[in-house]
Amino acid sequence: MKITLVVLLLTLNSTALAANNINFLAFGDGGYHPDYPKAKHIHSPKTKAEFIAAEKADWLAEHRPIAEFNHAPIYVYPGTETATEASGAAVVGKAMAELCQNKPCDFAIQLGDNIYPDGAAANDGKDDKQRMDDLILAPLSPLLLQNPNLVVYSALGNHDWKTSRRGVKLQTQWMEKHANFHMGRKGYYSYTIGEQGNDVEFFVLDTNMLLSGQHYYEIPLKPDGSEQGLASALASGQAKVEDIERHEQPVNGEDHKQLAWLANGLKHSTAKWKIVYGHHVIWSVGGTKYDEAHVLRRLILPELCEYADAYIAGHEHDLELLTDDCSRVLPNNKKPKLPLIISGAASKMRGTHSPLAHYQALRYPEYDLVWNKAFIWGFAHIELDNHNDILNVAFYTTPRDLSGQVVPEQRFSFAHRSN
C-alpha cells in the first residue's frame, strides 16, 4: 500500500510539474498553394523540365555547389504541361495535428508570409476571403478540428505586405473574425501566457516594417561564398539599393515607435520567459537573406541579447538552429548564448548555401550554426520547462510522399537566460 501511495504521489507531482510547462508549435511561410501562383509563372509558364532547369540555373548563379542541388516536388496543373513547385502546407498541417496527439500543444505561433505570393488585395481577380480561407485556415484544419480552442498568434511577413497596406488590413480583419487566430492591428504586439512565476511574454515584430525604414543594399556573394564590401560592389555596379515599395515605407515614424516599444517592453517585462519572434532572420545559411540579417542585427540584437530567451523567425524555407554569443553587441556578456530558431518550411522548400555557412563560421566568432535541414517541409515544437529552467526545441519534418507523417529530426536544449 505504501509503495502504491508513493508511486501515486510521484506521478501526481510529475504531472503537476509538467502542467507548469508551456508547449507550442512554431511554423512559418505556410501560405503557399499552386492555385495562387506568382505572376511570372502565369505569364511565362514552364514545363517540368524547364522549371527544374531554371531552378538549377538560379542555383549556379548564386555560386552554390552543384552537388548540393535539389528542388521541391513538382506540381503539374491538370490538363496542361505547366509546372510549378508543389505545396507542403496541407501535409505540414496534418503532421502538426499528428504530433499534438502525443505531445502537448497549448497554442501556435505563425511566423509570417501567411499569404503568397502578394498578400491580400492582390488584384488577381480572386476573392480575398476565399484566399485567406484557402491559404491560412485550410492547411490548419486538422489541427483545429482536433483542438478547437487552439489559438495561432500570427506575425506578418514580406509577402503579406507585398501588394498594399489594404492587404495587410484585410488579413488582420480576417483574423479578428476567427477565434483561432490573433494578430495585433499595428502588426506588432505582445501577449503573456502561463501563471505568474512560470509565464512567458511574447513580443511579435513586424520585421518588414522595420526593414522598410532602412536604406541598405543587396550585394551578391563572391564565388567563394564570402561577402563583398559595399565599396567594391558599388564600383562594379553589383550593389543594388533594396527595393522598398511606397506603401511599405513607414508612416509617422512607426518603425522607430516599434523599436522603442520592443526595448521598453523587454526591459520592463515581469514574465519569467521573454521570447521575440518575427518573419525575418538575424542569422541564417540560406544564402539570400544575409543583407537583411545585417540590418536586423543592428536594429534589435542588443535588446535580444540583454533581455530575451530566444528569437524565432521564418523567411528561409528550411529549418535551422543557430546561436549568437552576444559578444559583439554586449562585450561583457555573461549570459548563455542566444538561441535563434528558424522554422520557415511550412509550405515551400529552399536549399542552403554551404560556402556562405563556411564563411560566416570563420568571419563571425559570435555566430554558430548548430543544425539545419533543407529541401524539406517541417516545423518546430518548443517547450518551456519551468521545473528545470530549460527551453527545449524539437524539429520535425514530413515526407515528400504527401502522407503527412510526422518525422522527428533533432531536439536541443538551452538554459533560461532572461532576468
N, C-alpha and C positions, 0 to 999 in steps of 0.2 A: 504493500500500500504506500509506504514512504517513497519507494523508488518511483512508483507511478506518479505520485504527487510532485516529486522533484522534477521529473520529466515534463509534467504538465506546466509547472511554473517556468521552467526554462523555455518551453515552447511559447508560452504567453509573453514572456519577456522579450524573446526574439521577435515575435510578431509586433509587439509594441515599438521596438526599436526600428523595425522595417517600416512601420507606419509613419514614422517621422521622416523617412527619406522622401525625396522628391524625384520623380521619374518623368521624363518627357522625350518625345520624338523631335528630331531636327532634320528638316528636309528643305531643299531649295531648287529653284529653276524647274518647277514641275508643270508649268503652264503651256506645254507644247503638245500639239496634235497635228497630223498631216492635213486635216480638214481646214487648218488655218495656216497656210504656207506663207513664206516670205514672197514679196513681190517679184524678186529676181527669179524665183522658181516658177512663177506663173508666166512671166514674160520670156524667160529663156529656159524652157523645160529640157530636161536631160534624161536619157535612158539610164538604166542601172550602171552600165559600163562607163558611160560619160560622167555620171555623178561620182563614181569611185575614182575615176581618173582626175577629176577636178579636186577632189579631196587630197589625193596624192600630190598633185601639183602644189597646192597650198602648203602641204606638209614640208615639201622640199624647199619651197620659197622661204620658209621660216627657219631653215637650217636645222631641221630635226633629222635624226638618224633614220635612214630608210628602213633599217632592220626593225625599228620600233613602230612602223606604220601600221595602223589598223583603222577601222571605221565602224560606225554603228550599223546594226541591222538595217537593211534597205526595205522601204515600203514602196510598192508599185501601185499606182492608182488603178482601180478596177476598170477594165475595158481599154486601157491605154498602155503605153510603154514608158510613161513618165514616172520617174523615180525620185524619192527623197528619203530623208532619214526617218526611220521608224521611231515611235514614241514609247517610252517605258513608263509613262505616268500611271496607266491603269495597273500594271503589274507591280509597280512600287507601292501603290495604294493597297493592293492585295497582300503584298509581303508585310507591310506595316501592320495590317489587321491580323495576320497570322502570328507575328511576333507578340502582339498585345494580348493574344490569348494565353500566353505563357509568362509574360513579363508585365509588370505594372506600367501603364501609360496614362499619367494623370492629365496630360494636355500635350499640345504640339506647338512647335514654332516653325513658321514658314518664312524662308529666307529671301524672298523676292523673286522677280521675274515670274510672277504668278500667271501672267497672260503674255503669250507670244503671238506674233512677233512684234506687234506695235501697240500693245496695251488696248484698253477700251477706246471707243470712238475712233476706230482705225480707218473709217471712210472706205470700207471694203464691201459695203452693201449687206453686211451681216448684223443681225440683231445682237446688241450688247448683252442683254440679259441671258440670251441663249449662249453667247460666247463664254460668259463667266460661269454659267451652269456647266458647260462642257469642259472648260479648262481648269476651273478651281474646284467645283463641287463634285463632279462625276468621278474623278480619279480617287477621291477620298471616301466615296460612298460605302465601300466595305468596312472601313474603319468606323465611320459614323453610324452605320447600322448596328455594328457590334457594340459601340459605346455612344449612345445618343447624346450624352451630356459632355462629350469631349469638346474642348474649345481649342481652336487653332489661332494663335496670335501671330499676325502676319506683318511682314515688312515689305517695303516697296523696292523694286529693282529698276535697272535702266530700261528694260523693255516695257515695264509698267508705265514709265514716263515718256515712251517713245513718241507718241502722237501729239498729246496736248495735256494741259492741266485739267481740261474737262474729262479726259480719260482717267486721270488719277482720281478725280472726284467721283466718277461713276463707279469705280472699284470700291472706294471707301463706303459709298452709299449702298452698294450691293451687300457689302459685309455687314453693315448696320442692320440689314433686314434678315440676316441669318444668325441665329443664336449660337451656332457652332464656330463663328468667325469673329475676329476682332481686329480692328486697325484704327489707330488714332487719326482724327480728322486732319491733323497737321502733317501726318506722315511719320512723325516720331513721337514716342510716348513711353511711359513706364508703367509697370504693374508689379504687384507683390503677391507671391503665393506661399502658403505654409504658415504654421503657427509661429508666433513671436519667439525668437530664440533659435528657431530651426527654419527660418524663412529665406526666401530668395527674392531679390528685386531685379527685374529685367529692365534694361534700357534698350529700346528698339530705335535704331537710327534709320534715317532716310539718307543713306550714303550718296545717292545720286544727287541730292540737293547739295550736299557738302562738296562733292567734286565739281559740280556745275558752277560753284562760286570761285573756282580756282583757274588760273591761267597756267597750263602746262602742255608739254609736247609729247606726241607719240614718236618714239625713236626705235627703229628696228634694232634687233640684236646683231652683233657681229657674227660671222660664220662659225666662230668657236663657241657661241652661246654667251659671250660676255657682253656687258652693256657698253654702248658708245658714250662718250662725253657729249654734252649738248653742243659745244663749240664745233667739234668735228662734224657732227650730224648736220648742223646748220650750214657749215661750209660746203658740205657735199649735197645739200638740198634734200637730205633724208628726213630731217626733223619736220614734223607737221604739227601745227597747233591743234590740240584736241577740239574736235567739232562739238560745240555746245549749241543746241537748238535754242532759239529765242525763248520759247515757252519754258525751257528748263532753267533759265537764268534766275537766281534768287531774287525775290521781291522784298523790298524794305528790310534788307539785312537778315532774312530768315535763316540763312546758313550760319551766320555768326550767332544768332539767337540760339540755334540748336547746339552749337558748340558750348556756349555758356551754360545752357540747360544741362548738358551732359556733365560738364565739370562740376557744377554746383550739386547736381543730383547724386553723383558718385561720392563726392566729398561728404555730403550730409546724410547719406542713406544709413538707416539704422538696421537694415536687414543683415542677417548673418552672411549670406552669399550675395555677390553682385556680379551679374553676367550681362554683357553687352552683345547685341547682335545686329547685323545689318547685311546688306547684299554684297558689298564689295570686300575684297580681301585685303589683308595687311601684308601677308607674305603668301606666295604660292609657287608651284613649279609648273604652272600651266604654260607659261611662255609668252602670253599675250597681254597680261594684266599688270606687269611689273611697274609701268609708268604710273598707273593709278595707285598702286600699292605704296610707291614712294610718297605720293601726296597724302594718302590717308594716314600713313605712319606719322607724318609731320603734324597732321591735324589732331589725331586722337590717341596716339600711342603713349604719350606721357601720362595722360589720365588713366588709361587702361593699366599701365604698369604700376601706378601708385595705388589704385583702388579696386581693380576688378579681379575676378577669379578666372575669367575666360572671355575670349571673343569668338563668336561663331558667325560664319559667313557662307554664302553660296558663290554665285558668279562663275567660278570654274566648274565645269560639268564633270567633276570627278569627286573622289573622297580623299581628303588629305588631313594629316595632323602635323602641325609644326609648333615650335615654341620660340619665344624671344626671351632672353635672359634679362632684358631691360637695361643692360649695362651702358648702352649708348645714350639713352634718354634719362636714366637715373644712375649716374656713375657710382653712387654709394649704395645701390640697391642690395638689400639682404633677403628679399623675399624670394620664394621659389619662382621658377620660370613661368611665364605666362603662356598657357595653352591656347593655341589658335586652331580652331576646328573648322574645316571646310566640308560642307555637305551639299553639293550642288548637282547631284546626279539623279534627280527625281524624274527626269523625262528625257534628257539629252546626254550624249556621251562626248567626251573630249580626251585627247591624249595629253601627256606631259612633255616637257622639254628638258630632257636629261642633261644636255650641255649647260643650260641655264641653272639647273639644280646644282651641278658641279661647281659652276662659277660662284653662285651665291654662298655655298658652303665655304669656299676659300676667301671670298671677299668680305663677308659679314660674320664675324665671330659670334655675334649675339644671336644669330639665327640657327635653327636646327630643324631639318626635315626628319621627323620621327617615322612617318609611314605615309604611303599613298597607294592608291589603286585607280587606274584609269581605264577608259573604254568599258565602263560598267554602268549599270543602273543600281542605285542604292541610297542609303540614308544612314542616320546615326541615332542611337538611343543613349541618353545621358541620365545618369543617376547622381544625385547629390546625397551622399551618405553622411547623415548628420551624426551618427554614432562614432564613426572613425574620422570625420572631418576630411573626407576624400571626394573628389569629383571623378566619377568613372564614366568613360565614354567608350561605347562599343559601336563598331561599324558593321553594317550588313549590306549584302548585295542580293540581287535576284537574277536568275539566269536569262540568257537571250532567247530561250525556248518559249517565253511568254507564259510560263507555268505559274508565276507569282510566288514560287517557293522562296522562303527566306533562308539565306546562306550566311552564317556567322563568318566574319573576317578576322578582325582583331579587336582587342579590348585593352584600354590603357587607364591608368590612374594618376591623379595629380592631387597634391596637397592643397587644402584650403589656404588661400593666400591673402584675402582681404581682411581688413580690421573689423 
